Amino acid sequence: MKSVYLNDQHISIREMVREFSKTEIEPFIDKLDANEEFPTEIIRKMGELGLMGMIIPEKYGGSGLDMISYVTAIIELAKVDASVAITMAAHTSLGSMPLLKYGSKEQKEKFLPKLAKGQTLGAFGLTEPNAGSDAGGTKTKATLKGDYYEVNGGKIFITNASKASVLSFTSKVEIEGKNLGIGAFIIPTSTKGLEIGGKEKKMGWRSSDTRQIFFNKMRIPKDSMMGKPGEGFKKFLKTLVSGRISIGALSLGTAIGAYKKALNYSCERKSFGKTINKFQSVAFKLADMATKIESSKHLVYNAAWLQDQGFDVTKEAAMAKLQSSEAAMDIATEAIQIMGANGYVREGKVERYFRDAKILEIGEGTSEIQRIIISRKLIENYKS
Ligand SMILES: Cc1cc2nc3c(=O)[nH]c(=O)nc-3n(C[C@H](O)[C@H](O)[C@H](O)COP(=O)(O)OP(=O)(O)OC[C@H]3O[C@@H](n4cnc5c(N)ncnc54)[C@H](O)[C@@H]3O)c2cc1C
């Protein structure tokens, strides 16, 4: 279908990813989900197709595409499987973008080409036991000792942790006994002193890799820092802005996937002598689901388009994430209701969408935090 946001190139990307999802992802997802198995082979093929570096410039080995192309691909992947979609989104928006935006020339040349081609995966470490929504509560500390930093502490709930070769992370920075605020670093995950914890047992996103990372007297060269001490927190928060558009897209794909299952079911299932879509209570659920999907679509594409034009999209990205994630949770819940017991059991192939939807309201800033961001911007704009 045509859309005001999509040109011919976007539409051909959409068709390519749709076909890939159907043939290369869909046949394998039930097994991957049941076994909580990382989709290694699928991610390898996505790298070959250029999907792991869609928004990385061509000079660094990426596809040099815009944000609209990227969200279009995430929507198509998430319609079929959110774990594959988050592996790509965390690798791109979180694992690669801080480097592209804030890395030095040397850091970019060292890490970006392999990340862009999907030959290595990226991860992003912000969250700690005392630093979730309150990300400034970071306890991890990097102490300058001559020409290297010694890092102690750790991160929790890190996507792609055991599969990534490159990690960006935040840490307090101490130089000559002075706390200089939070800095952002980029390092290979093979660094001595970096250890990866066991796999988290999750409700959803089961084939995505989520683990703890420990830094134990980890020595990293002085030039591992991106920018200056004290700038890291702001940089990572900025990274989360465009990351939120990708979670909005992931939410939208999840919502569409669940809605389609319920729509198909409602056209087949008979009760009291007619298909259940003839009952107004079911038909109205479908109408509400489709309307929520449409409004999420506009918010996600609007935020992506504005970002492509170079605007500050702090508010629009938060709105896209808030609306789409809450819509995905509502739609997945209603999809199960429409499918009754068949929705509740695995064979109905819709309960995975429900399990995958909940995290969308939590990761990369909870719904409550999105409301804080949006309301702050509204008040800021009112004052100015
Ligand atoms: C599967 C998964 C993957 C993840 N991947 C990554 C990753 O790759 N990298 C990374 O760094 N992190 C990652 N995270 C962590 C995620 O970003 C955090 O869980 C999230 O930011 C929320 O932090 P928290 O869980 O500590 O919740 P808390 O901050 O403890 O919040 C608990 C509750 O309190 C509410 N709350 C807190 N503060 C306020 C406030 N000021 N006003 C109103 N309500 C408030 C929250 O909204 C929430 O409802 C991941 C988490 C999961 C589960």
The ligand as a MOL file (V3000), in Angstrom:
LIG
                    3D

  0  0  0     0  0            999 V3000
M  V30 BEGIN CTAB
M  V30 COUNTS 53 58 0 0 0
M  V30 BEGIN ATOM
M  V30 1 C 14.8560 -7.4670 27.8160 0
M  V30 2 C 15.5570 -6.2200 28.2490 0
M  V30 3 C 16.5620 -5.6700 27.4420 0
M  V30 4 C 17.2590 -4.5300 27.8790 0
M  V30 5 N 18.3120 -4.0580 27.1200 0
M  V30 6 C 19.1000 -3.0680 27.6230 0
M  V30 7 C 20.3100 -2.6740 26.9480 0
M  V30 8 O 20.6620 -3.2100 25.8830 0
M  V30 9 N 21.0790 -1.7150 27.5180 0
M  V30 10 C 20.7310 -1.0960 28.6920 0
M  V30 11 O 21.4750 -0.2490 29.1480 0
M  V30 12 N 19.5740 -1.4310 29.3470 0
M  V30 13 C 18.7680 -2.4070 28.8500 0
M  V30 14 N 17.6190 -2.7790 29.5110 0
M  V30 15 C 17.2420 -2.0820 30.7510 0
M  V30 16 C 16.0300 -1.1540 30.5650 0
M  V30 17 O 16.3650 -0.0730 29.7410 0
M  V30 18 C 15.5620 -0.7270 31.9640 0
M  V30 19 O 14.9770 -1.8790 32.5390 0
M  V30 20 C 14.5850 0.4220 31.9410 0
M  V30 21 O 15.2220 1.6270 31.5980 0
M  V30 22 C 13.8570 0.6260 33.2770 0
M  V30 23 O 14.7470 0.6140 34.3530 0
M  V30 24 P 14.4690 -0.3420 35.6180 0
M  V30 25 O 14.1090 -1.6790 35.1040 0
M  V30 26 O 15.6200 -0.2360 36.5330 0
M  V30 27 O 13.1650 0.2410 36.2950 0
M  V30 28 P 13.1260 1.3660 37.4590 0
M  V30 29 O 13.8540 2.5730 37.0170 0
M  V30 30 O 13.5310 0.7420 38.7420 0
M  V30 31 O 11.5730 1.6750 37.4880 0
M  V30 32 C 10.6300 0.8870 38.2050 0
M  V30 33 C 9.2640 1.5510 38.0580 0
M  V30 34 O 9.2990 2.8510 38.6420 0
M  V30 35 C 8.9060 3.8180 37.6920 0
M  V30 36 N 9.6920 5.0430 37.8860 0
M  V30 37 C 11.0380 5.1780 38.0960 0
M  V30 38 N 11.3770 6.4590 38.1720 0
M  V30 39 C 10.2390 7.1790 38.0010 0
M  V30 40 C 9.9270 8.5760 37.9680 0
M  V30 41 N 10.8830 9.5190 38.0810 0
M  V30 42 N 8.6460 8.9470 37.7820 0
M  V30 43 C 7.6640 8.0110 37.6260 0
M  V30 44 N 7.8990 6.6810 37.6320 0
M  V30 45 C 9.1630 6.2760 37.8130 0
M  V30 46 C 9.2180 3.1860 36.3500 0
M  V30 47 O 8.4510 3.7840 35.3120 0
M  V30 48 C 8.8420 1.7430 36.6090 0
M  V30 49 O 7.4600 1.5630 36.4680 0
M  V30 50 C 16.8880 -3.9040 29.1100 0
M  V30 51 C 15.8610 -4.4530 29.8970 0
M  V30 52 C 15.2230 -5.6020 29.4950 0
M  V30 53 C 14.1790 -6.2070 30.3980 0
M  V30 END ATOM
M  V30 BEGIN BOND
M  V30 1 1 1 2
M  V30 2 1 2 3
M  V30 3 2 2 52
M  V30 4 2 3 4
M  V30 5 1 4 5
M  V30 6 1 4 50
M  V30 7 2 5 6
M  V30 8 1 6 7
M  V30 9 1 6 13
M  V30 10 2 7 8
M  V30 11 1 7 9
M  V30 12 1 9 10
M  V30 13 2 10 11
M  V30 14 1 10 12
M  V30 15 2 12 13
M  V30 16 1 13 14
M  V30 17 1 14 15
M  V30 18 1 14 50
M  V30 19 1 15 16
M  V30 20 1 16 17
M  V30 21 1 16 18
M  V30 22 1 18 19
M  V30 23 1 18 20
M  V30 24 1 20 21
M  V30 25 1 20 22
M  V30 26 1 22 23
M  V30 27 1 23 24
M  V30 28 2 24 25
M  V30 29 1 24 26
M  V30 30 1 24 27
M  V30 31 1 27 28
M  V30 32 2 28 29
M  V30 33 1 28 30
M  V30 34 1 28 31
M  V30 35 1 31 32
M  V30 36 1 32 33
M  V30 37 1 33 34
M  V30 38 1 33 48
M  V30 39 1 34 35
M  V30 40 1 35 36
M  V30 41 1 35 46
M  V30 42 1 36 37
M  V30 43 1 36 45
M  V30 44 2 37 38
M  V30 45 1 38 39
M  V30 46 1 39 40
M  V30 47 2 39 45
M  V30 48 1 40 41
M  V30 49 2 40 42
M  V30 50 1 42 43
M  V30 51 2 43 44
M  V30 52 1 44 45
M  V30 53 1 46 47
M  V30 54 1 46 48
M  V30 55 1 48 49
M  V30 56 2 50 51
M  V30 57 1 51 52
M  V30 58 1 52 53
M  V30 END BOND
M  V30 END CTAB
M  END
